[in-house]
Amino acid sequence: MKLVFAGTPEVAVPALDALIASDRHEVAAVVTRPDAAAGRGRRLVASPVAERAEEAGIEVLKPVKPRDEEFLARLREIAPDCCPVVAYGALLPKAALDIPVHGWVNLHFSLLPAWRGAAPVQHALLAGDEMTGAATFRIEEGLDTGPVYGVVTEAVRPTDTSGDLLTRLAFAGSGLLAATMDGIEDGSLEAVPQPEDGVSYAPKIGVEDARIDWSAPALRIDRVVRGCAPAPGAWTVFRGERLKVMSAAPLPDRTGLAPGELGVTKNAVYAGTGSHAVELGWVQPQGKKPMRAADWARGVRVPAGERLGA
């Protein structure tokens, strides 16, 4: 089939690579978000998908909005059979959805209908899910409501961050998306409507959502830290400045610290929670590089009884 691939971040690149490598399909063009300012100099930088497409000699389309008539006209000229999508980052209008014969097929990083929305992996970790996965489905105008072609499952490991889990799903999902294109082409796959039960939503995680509530149980704090890593990054306040908490391992046998209260030894830093303590592994003070919590505590000279979050 002739394909137009839509995607933007690094997590979409494995799927693009899988489709480029397929001997059954032609990636005629790529649709991605416009170049964005990045780095200290705020220089405009192409998306990872755009860079990979350019390396492969594939035409790159960067509409400001996918309803722009110039973009729609070019898409009609290309006349794709299907448009596979991975984390494109913009809503597709009906005028675009109607162009390919087999529609737009999205690779979504959850087991639909669970975790519809922008941040399925983060919410799976926040909820303590033991199993997740990825699904391919035909895009409709609703939010991730379309019928499903196929799924792959992935166990959630106890120390997974959202970055760890998303990386594994990106590679597992790339094979699923390629297989879905094969099945659509030869007619062996038929999309199945999503069940009405089990629907949950995964809105984007904001900075305030990542603030640690030290009165919460240690298990909840562990989930917030892992679910918000690497972005937006779990954080708290220490002496009036933001402190990112990059790892916080629950210690069921260590108690006696009030919520947010710090306990410091030569080689470890503990923080009290609403249940038992957590051990801080890596932290990042405001304006500084990440460092081991023990090194940070030595530098700031934490007195007995000082608390995080105040």
C-alpha positions in Angstrom: 0.0 0.0 0.0 1.0 3.6 -0.4 1.3 5.1 3.0 1.6 8.6 4.5 3.0 8.3 8.0 2.1 10.9 10.7 4.2 11.3 13.9 6.4 13.7 15.7 8.5 12.6 18.7 11.3 10.0 19.1 8.8 7.4 20.3 7.3 7.4 16.8 10.6 6.7 14.9 10.7 2.9 15.5 7.3 2.5 13.8 8.4 4.7 10.9 11.5 2.5 10.5 9.4 -0.6 10.5 7.3 0.7 7.7 10.2 1.9 5.7 11.8 -1.5 6.0 8.6 -3.3 4.8 8.8 -4.7 1.3 5.0 -4.6 1.1 4.4 -0.9 1.6 5.7 2.5 0.3 6.0 5.4 2.7 5.3 8.2 0.2 5.4 11.1 2.7 5.6 11.9 6.4 3.3 14.4 8.2 4.8 15.9 11.4 4.5 19.0 13.6 6.3 22.2 12.5 9.9 22.8 13.6 10.0 23.9 17.3 12.4 26.1 19.3 14.8 24.1 21.4 17.9 24.5 23.6 19.3 27.6 25.2 19.5 29.4 21.9 15.9 28.6 21.1 16.9 27.5 17.6 14.2 25.9 15.4 14.7 22.2 15.3 12.9 19.6 13.2 11.1 16.8 14.9 12.8 13.4 15.3 10.3 11.9 12.7 11.1 14.7 10.2 14.9 14.1 10.6 14.5 10.3 10.1 12.3 10.9 7.0 14.7 13.3 5.5 17.6 10.8 6.0 15.5 8.3 4.1 14.7 10.7 1.3 11.0 10.9 2.1 8.9 14.0 1.5 8.0 15.8 4.8 4.8 17.8 5.3 4.7 20.2 8.2 1.2 21.8 8.3 0.7 24.3 11.1 -2.8 22.8 11.3 -3.9 19.6 9.5 -7.0 21.4 8.2 -4.9 23.8 6.1 -6.1 23.6 2.5 -2.6 23.5 1.1 -1.9 20.4 3.2 -5.2 18.7 2.3 -4.6 19.4 -1.4 -1.1 17.8 -1.2 -2.5 14.8 0.6 -5.1 14.3 -2.1 -2.4 14.5 -4.7 -0.4 11.7 -3.0 -3.6 9.7 -2.7 -2.4 7.3 0.1 -4.2 4.0 0.7 -3.7 4.4 4.4 -2.2 6.8 6.9 -0.6 5.2 10.0 -0.2 7.5 13.0 2.0 7.5 16.1 2.0 10.4 18.5 1.4 13.0 15.8 0.2 15.6 18.3 -2.7 17.3 16.5 -6.4 16.6 15.9 -7.2 15.4 12.4 -10.3 17.0 10.8 -12.8 14.9 8.9 -11.6 16.4 5.6 -8.2 14.7 6.2 -9.7 11.5 7.7 -11.8 10.9 4.5 -8.8 11.0 2.1 -7.2 7.6 2.4 -9.2 4.6 1.3 -8.4 2.7 4.5 -8.4 5.7 6.8 -5.9 6.7 9.4 -4.7 4.0 11.7 -3.3 5.0 15.1 -0.8 3.1 17.3 -1.9 4.0 20.8 0.1 2.9 23.9 -2.6 1.3 26.0 -5.0 -1.6 25.9 -8.0 0.2 24.6 -10.6 1.2 25.9 -8.3 1.8 28.9 -6.4 5.1 29.0 -7.8 7.0 26.0 -6.0 10.3 25.7 -2.6 12.0 25.5 -0.7 10.2 28.4 -1.7 6.6 28.6 1.6 5.2 29.8 1.9 7.8 32.6 -1.6 7.1 33.8 -1.0 3.3 33.7 1.9 3.8 36.1 0.1 6.2 38.3 -2.8 3.8 38.6 -0.5 0.9 39.5 -1.4 -1.2 36.4 0.5 -4.5 36.3 -0.2 -5.0 32.6 -0.5 -2.6 29.7 0.3 -2.7 26.0 -0.4 -1.0 22.6 -3.3 -1.1 20.2 -3.9 -0.2 16.6 -7.3 1.3 15.8 -9.0 3.3 13.0 -9.2 6.9 13.9 -12.7 8.5 14.2 -13.6 12.0 15.3 -14.0 10.8 18.9 -11.1 10.6 21.3 -9.4 7.2 20.7 -12.9 5.6 20.2 -12.3 3.8 16.9 -12.5 0.1 16.2 -9.4 -1.9 17.1 -7.3 -4.0 14.6 -4.8 -5.6 17.0 -3.0 -5.4 20.4 0.3 -6.4 22.0 0.7 -6.7 25.8 3.5 -5.6 28.0 4.1 -6.3 31.7 4.8 -3.3 33.9 8.0 -3.9 35.8 8.3 -2.7 39.5 10.9 0.0 38.7 9.6 1.1 35.3 9.5 4.8 34.6 7.1 6.1 32.0 10.2 6.6 29.8 11.3 2.9 30.2 7.8 1.6 29.5 7.2 3.9 26.5 10.5 2.8 24.9 9.6 -0.9 25.1 6.0 -0.2 23.8 7.4 1.9 20.9 9.4 -1.1 19.6 6.7 -3.7 20.3 4.1 -1.4 18.8 6.2 -0.8 15.6 5.8 -4.5 14.7 2.1 -4.4 15.5 1.6 -1.4 13.3 3.5 -3.0 10.4 1.5 -6.2 10.8 -1.7 -4.1 10.9 -0.8 -2.5 7.5 -0.2 -6.0 6.1 -3.5 -7.3 7.4 -5.4 -4.3 6.0 -3.8 -4.7 2.6 -4.5 -8.4 2.2 -8.0 -8.2 3.9 -7.1 -10.6 6.7 -7.8 -8.0 9.4 -11.1 -6.5 10.4 -11.4 -3.8 13.0 -13.5 -4.7 16.1 -15.5 -2.0 18.0 -14.2 -1.2 21.4 -16.2 -2.6 24.4 -18.3 -0.1 26.3 -17.0 -1.3 29.6 -13.5 -0.5 30.9 -13.2 3.0 29.5 -10.7 5.3 31.3 -9.1 8.5 30.3 -5.5 9.7 30.3 -5.2 13.5 30.0 -1.9 15.2 29.7 0.1 15.3 32.9 0.8 18.9 33.9 3.5 20.3 36.2 1.1 20.6 39.1 0.1 17.0 38.7 3.7 16.0 39.3 4.0 17.8 42.7 4.6 15.3 45.4 2.1 15.2 48.3 4.2 13.8 51.2 1.1 13.0 53.2 0.2 10.3 50.6 1.3 6.7 51.1 4.8 5.8 50.0 3.4 3.5 47.3 1.6 6.5 45.8 4.7 8.7 45.9 6.7 6.0 44.1 4.1 5.8 41.4 4.1 9.6 40.9 7.9 9.7 40.7 8.1 6.9 38.2 5.0 7.9 36.2 6.3 11.5 35.8 9.8 10.5 34.7 11.3 11.8 32.6 8.7 14.4 32.0 7.4 16.6 33.5 9.4 15.3 36.5 8.1 14.8 40.0 9.0 17.7 42.3 8.7 19.2 45.7 9.8 22.4 47.5 12.9 22.7 49.7 13.8 26.0 51.3 11.6 27.8 48.9 13.0 26.4 45.7 11.8 23.5 43.5 13.6 20.2 43.9 13.0 17.5 41.3 12.8 14.0 42.8 14.0 11.5 40.2 13.7 8.3 42.2 12.1 7.4 45.6 12.1 3.8 46.7 9.6 2.8 49.3 11.1 1.2 52.5 8.3 -0.6 54.4 10.6 -1.3 57.4 11.6 2.3 57.9 9.1 4.4 59.9 9.3 7.3 62.4 9.6 10.2 60.0 6.7 12.7 59.6 5.4 13.4 56.1 8.2 15.2 54.2 10.6 15.0 57.1 14.1 14.2 56.0 16.4 11.7 57.6 20.0 11.8 56.5 22.8 9.3 57.1 26.3 9.3 55.6 25.2 7.5 52.4 21.4 7.8 52.2 18.5 10.3 52.4 15.1 9.3 53.6 11.8 11.2 53.5 8.7 10.5 55.5 5.3 9.9 53.9 1.8 9.2 55.0 2.8 5.6 55.6 6.5 4.4 55.7 9.6 6.3 54.4 11.1 6.4 50.9 14.7 6.5 50.1 15.6 9.3 47.7 18.0 8.1 45.0 18.6 11.0 42.6 17.4 14.6 42.9 17.9 17.8 40.8 18.0 21.1 42.6 16.7 24.2 40.8 19.2 25.4 38.2 21.6 22.5 38.7 22.3 19.1 37.3 20.9 15.8 38.7 22.9 14.4 41.6 22.7 11.6 44.1 20.5 12.6 47.0 23.3 11.9 49.6 25.6 14.3 47.8 22.8 16.9 47.7 22.1 16.5 51.4 25.8 17.0 52.3 25.9 20.2 50.2 22.8 21.8 51.8 23.5 20.5 55.3 20.1 19.2 56.3 19.4 19.7 60.1 17.3 17.3 62.1 13.6 17.7 61.5 13.8 19.7 58.2 11.0 18.9 55.8 10.3 18.7 52.0 7.3 20.4 50.7 7.1 23.3 53.1 
